[in-house]
Amino acid sequence: MEEKDLIRACIKAQAIYDANNTCLSVAECAKWLGVHNDTVLRRLQDSKIKGTLIGRVWSIPKIQFLDKIMKDWK
């Protein structure tokens, strides 16, 4: 494995680690996915996106979007 491949693998691993320890708000999730806030809310209500309602604020685990995270690194 070349050094650049090793560096790339380490960066991917860090991105996965960060995603595993990050939760997004509806607005952050919408911006990251490139959709409207209402779309995220609908997907939460339809269980297409997993999240926890804490009071009146959604907490959305970023790790569920691992496919997008990996596509961003290709």
Long-range contacts (C-beta under 8 A, 24 or more apart in sequence): 8-73, 11-73, 12-70, 12-73, 15-69, 15-72, 15-73, 16-63, 16-66, 16-69, 18-62, 19-62, 19-63, 19-65, 19-66, 19-69, 20-62, 20-63, 22-61, 22-62, 22-63, 23-59, 23-60, 23-61, 23-62, 24-59, 24-60, 24-61, 24-62, 25-57, 25-58, 25-59, 25-60, 26-58, 26-60, 28-60, 29-60, 32-62, 32-65, 33-65, 33-68
